[in-house]
Amino acid sequence: MTGFIENMLLENEGLTNQDIADLNSILPDIQALDVALAAQLPRIVKVAPIALRIANKIIARQRTLT
């Protein structure tokens, strides 16, 4: 849960009380995703450049067909 100071900073950035409540409601999910991302980051770093290179080649080829 965000505290008083965090709430003030978020409100200063234009978030409403509902926005802050919504953020607080998903904090456990954000924390779980952070742990999962940290655990899988080495795989992501390994796979992403190759997958992006291949995807870019496919996109470039598709653009030449239209």
N, CA and C atoms as an extended XYZ file, in Angstrom:
198
Properties=species:S:1:pos:R:3:atomname:S:1:resname:S:1:resid:I:1 pbc="F F F"
N         0.829       -1.176        0.000 N   MET     1
C         0.000        0.000        0.000 CA  MET     1
C         0.880        1.249        0.000 C   MET     1
N         0.437        2.222       -0.743 N   THR     2
C         1.151        3.488       -0.736 CA  THR     2
C         0.858        4.229        0.555 C   THR     2
N         1.839        4.982        1.004 N   GLY     3
C         1.679        5.748        2.228 CA  GLY     3
C         1.280        7.180        1.932 C   GLY     3
N         1.233        7.964        2.989 N   PHE     4
C         0.799        9.360        2.883 CA  PHE     4
C         1.681       10.153        1.914 C   PHE     4
N         2.993       10.000        2.042 N   ILE     5
C         3.912       10.762        1.186 CA  ILE     5
C         3.776       10.318       -0.263 C   ILE     5
N         3.715        8.999       -0.487 N   GLU     6
C         3.544        8.498       -1.850 CA  GLU     6
C         2.237        9.001       -2.456 C   GLU     6
N         1.170        8.991       -1.662 N   ASN     7
C        -0.127        9.480       -2.138 CA  ASN     7
C        -0.039       10.947       -2.543 C   ASN     7
N         0.648       11.739       -1.741 N   MET     8
C         0.794       13.160       -2.072 CA  MET     8
C         1.558       13.323       -3.387 C   MET     8
N         2.613       12.552       -3.565 N   LEU     9
C         3.384       12.634       -4.807 CA  LEU     9
C         2.554       12.194       -6.010 C   LEU     9
N         1.789       11.122       -5.842 N   LEU    10
C         0.945       10.635       -6.930 CA  LEU    10
C        -0.158       11.641       -7.261 C   LEU    10
N        -0.738       12.243       -6.237 N   GLU    11
C        -1.755       13.270       -6.473 CA  GLU    11
C        -1.147       14.474       -7.184 C   GLU    11
N         0.086       14.807       -6.836 N   ASN    12
C         0.786       15.909       -7.491 CA  ASN    12
C         1.024       15.605       -8.974 C   ASN    12
N         1.118       14.337       -9.319 N   GLU    13
C         1.300       13.921      -10.714 CA  GLU    13
C        -0.027       13.828      -11.462 C   GLU    13
N        -1.123       14.132      -10.785 N   GLY    14
C        -2.417       14.181      -11.444 CA  GLY    14
C        -3.297       12.963      -11.221 C   GLY    14
N        -2.856       12.019      -10.387 N   LEU    15
C        -3.685       10.852      -10.131 CA  LEU    15
C        -4.802       11.203       -9.154 C   LEU    15
N        -5.947       10.593       -9.376 N   THR    16
C        -7.080       10.794       -8.479 CA  THR    16
C        -7.019        9.772       -7.354 C   THR    16
N        -7.896        9.936       -6.372 N   ASN    17
C        -7.980        8.952       -5.287 CA  ASN    17
C        -8.337        7.575       -5.834 C   ASN    17
N        -9.184        7.539       -6.875 N   GLN    18
C        -9.546        6.260       -7.478 CA  GLN    18
C        -8.341        5.626       -8.173 C   GLN    18
N        -7.541        6.444       -8.857 N   ASP    19
C        -6.325        5.932       -9.492 CA  ASP    19
C        -5.389        5.313       -8.461 C   ASP    19
N        -5.216        5.992       -7.350 N   ILE    20
C        -4.338        5.496       -6.295 CA  ILE    20
C        -4.903        4.220       -5.679 C   ILE    20
N        -6.216        4.171       -5.475 N   ALA    21
C        -6.849        2.959       -4.946 CA  ALA    21
C        -6.671        1.797       -5.926 C   ALA    21
N        -6.821        2.073       -7.226 N   ASP    22
C        -6.616        1.024       -8.233 CA  ASP    22
C        -5.170        0.534       -8.213 C   ASP    22
N        -4.234        1.464       -8.094 N   LEU    23
C        -2.819        1.095       -8.016 CA  LEU    23
C        -2.558        0.224       -6.798 C   LEU    23
N        -3.096        0.635       -5.665 N   ASN    24
C        -2.923       -0.150       -4.441 CA  ASN    24
C        -3.521       -1.544       -4.573 C   ASN    24
N        -4.614       -1.669       -5.321 N   SER    25
C        -5.259       -2.979       -5.442 CA  SER    25
C        -4.436       -3.957       -6.285 C   SER    25
N        -3.575       -3.435       -7.156 N   ILE    26
C        -2.771       -4.337       -7.997 CA  ILE    26
C        -1.318       -4.433       -7.553 C   ILE    26
N        -0.946       -3.778       -6.454 N   LEU    27
C         0.437       -3.835       -5.990 CA  LEU    27
C         0.952       -5.259       -5.782 C   LEU    27
N         0.183       -6.173       -5.183 N   PRO    28
C         0.691       -7.544       -5.054 CA  PRO    28
C         0.991       -8.188       -6.414 C   PRO    28
N         0.162       -7.898       -7.413 N   ASP    29
C         0.394       -8.438       -8.748 CA  ASP    29
C         1.653       -7.837       -9.366 C   ASP    29
N         1.847       -6.537       -9.174 N   ILE    30
C         3.047       -5.873       -9.684 CA  ILE    30
C         4.288       -6.478       -9.038 C   ILE    30
N         4.220       -6.716       -7.740 N   GLN    31
C         5.355       -7.303       -7.035 CA  GLN    31
C         5.638       -8.717       -7.527 C   GLN    31
N         4.592       -9.505       -7.769 N   ALA    32
C         4.776      -10.862       -8.278 CA  ALA    32
C         5.370      -10.839       -9.687 C   ALA    32
N         4.896       -9.920      -10.517 N   LEU    33
C         5.450       -9.797      -11.869 CA  LEU    33
C         6.900       -9.346      -11.840 C   LEU    33
N         7.245       -8.493      -10.896 N   ASP    34
C         8.628       -8.045      -10.751 CA  ASP    34
C         9.541       -9.217      -10.414 C   ASP    34
N         9.094      -10.076       -9.509 N   VAL    35
C         9.876      -11.254       -9.142 CA  VAL    35
C        10.019      -12.188      -10.346 C   VAL    35
N         8.932      -12.410      -11.064 N   ALA    36
C         8.974      -13.286      -12.237 CA  ALA    36
C         9.884      -12.712      -13.318 C   ALA    36
N         9.783      -11.421      -13.547 N   LEU    37
C        10.628      -10.779      -14.552 CA  LEU    37
C        12.095      -10.884      -14.174 C   LEU    37
N        12.408      -10.626      -12.920 N   ALA    38
C        13.794      -10.725      -12.462 CA  ALA    38
C        14.324      -12.146      -12.633 C   ALA    38
N        13.484      -13.139      -12.366 N   ALA    39
C        13.910      -14.533      -12.502 CA  ALA    39
C        14.123      -14.915      -13.965 C   ALA    39
N        13.338      -14.349      -14.867 N   GLN    40
C        13.404      -14.712      -16.278 CA  GLN    40
C        14.236      -13.750      -17.121 C   GLN    40
N        14.762      -12.692      -16.527 N   LEU    41
C        15.492      -11.684      -17.284 CA  LEU    41
C        16.647      -12.256      -18.113 C   LEU    41
N        17.451      -13.184      -17.586 N   PRO    42
C        18.522      -13.734      -18.430 CA  PRO    42
C        17.987      -14.395      -19.709 C   PRO    42
N        16.880      -15.097      -19.617 N   ARG    43
C        16.278      -15.706      -20.808 CA  ARG    43
C        15.746      -14.648      -21.757 C   ARG    43
N        15.110      -13.627      -21.211 N   ILE    44
C        14.564      -12.554      -22.042 CA  ILE    44
C        15.691      -11.866      -22.806 C   ILE    44
N        16.789      -11.579      -22.111 N   VAL    45
C        17.933      -10.920      -22.742 CA  VAL    45
C        18.528      -11.797      -23.842 C   VAL    45
N        18.488      -13.088      -23.662 N   LYS    46
C        19.019      -14.013      -24.666 CA  LYS    46
C        18.086      -14.119      -25.871 C   LYS    46
N        16.802      -14.204      -25.644 N   VAL    47
C        15.823      -14.447      -26.701 CA  VAL    47
C        15.438      -13.180      -27.463 C   VAL    47
N        15.301      -12.067      -26.775 N   ALA    48
C        14.760      -10.853      -27.386 CA  ALA    48
C        15.508      -10.382      -28.626 C   ALA    48
N        16.833      -10.292      -28.621 N   PRO    49
C        17.501       -9.779      -29.825 CA  PRO    49
C        17.269      -10.652      -31.057 C   PRO    49
N        17.276      -11.945      -30.871 N   ILE    50
C        17.069      -12.856      -31.996 CA  ILE    50
C        15.626      -12.783      -32.476 C   ILE    50
N        14.690      -12.798      -31.541 N   ALA    51
C        13.274      -12.729      -31.909 CA  ALA    51
C        12.963      -11.402      -32.596 C   ALA    51
N        13.513      -10.320      -32.112 N   LEU    52
C        13.275       -9.016      -32.726 CA  LEU    52
C        13.895       -8.928      -34.118 C   LEU    52
N        15.091       -9.472      -34.282 N   ARG    53
C        15.735       -9.463      -35.600 CA  ARG    53
C        14.887      -10.215      -36.610 C   ARG    53
N        14.410      -11.384      -36.224 N   ILE    54
C        13.584      -12.193      -37.121 CA  ILE    54
C        12.255      -11.500      -37.397 C   ILE    54
N        11.632      -10.963      -36.363 N   ALA    55
C        10.359      -10.250      -36.551 CA  ALA    55
C        10.538       -9.058      -37.485 C   ALA    55
N        11.624       -8.331      -37.346 N   ASN    56
C        11.876       -7.184      -38.216 CA  ASN    56
C        12.076       -7.604      -39.668 C   ASN    56
N        12.722       -8.745      -39.884 N   LYS    57
C        12.884       -9.253      -41.250 CA  LYS    57
C        11.524       -9.610      -41.859 C   LYS    57
N        10.675      -10.244      -41.060 N   ILE    58
C         9.343      -10.623      -41.543 CA  ILE    58
C         8.526       -9.374      -41.846 C   ILE    58
N         8.577       -8.390      -40.967 N   ILE    59
C         7.837       -7.142      -41.187 CA  ILE    59
C         8.344       -6.441      -42.437 C   ILE    59
N         9.661       -6.371      -42.606 N   ALA    60
C        10.225       -5.715      -43.793 CA  ALA    60
C         9.779       -6.444      -45.056 C   ALA    60
N         9.763       -7.753      -45.022 N   ARG    61
C         9.347       -8.522      -46.191 CA  ARG    61
C         7.871       -8.294      -46.496 C   ARG    61
N         7.032       -8.264      -45.463 N   GLN    62
C         5.613       -8.034      -45.655 CA  GLN    62
C         5.350       -6.656      -46.241 C   GLN    62
N         6.148       -5.686      -45.868 N   ARG    63
C         5.979       -4.333      -46.411 CA  ARG    63
C         6.296       -4.294      -47.906 C   ARG    63
N         7.218       -5.126      -48.356 N   THR    64
C         7.563       -5.126      -49.775 CA  THR    64
C         6.495       -5.823      -50.603 C   THR    64
N         5.657       -6.633      -49.960 N   LEU    65
C         4.624       -7.379      -50.686 CA  LEU    65
C         3.371       -6.530      -50.921 C   LEU    65
N         3.226       -5.445      -50.209 N   THR    66
C         2.006       -4.647      -50.366 CA  THR    66
C         2.175       -3.541      -51.373 C   THR    66
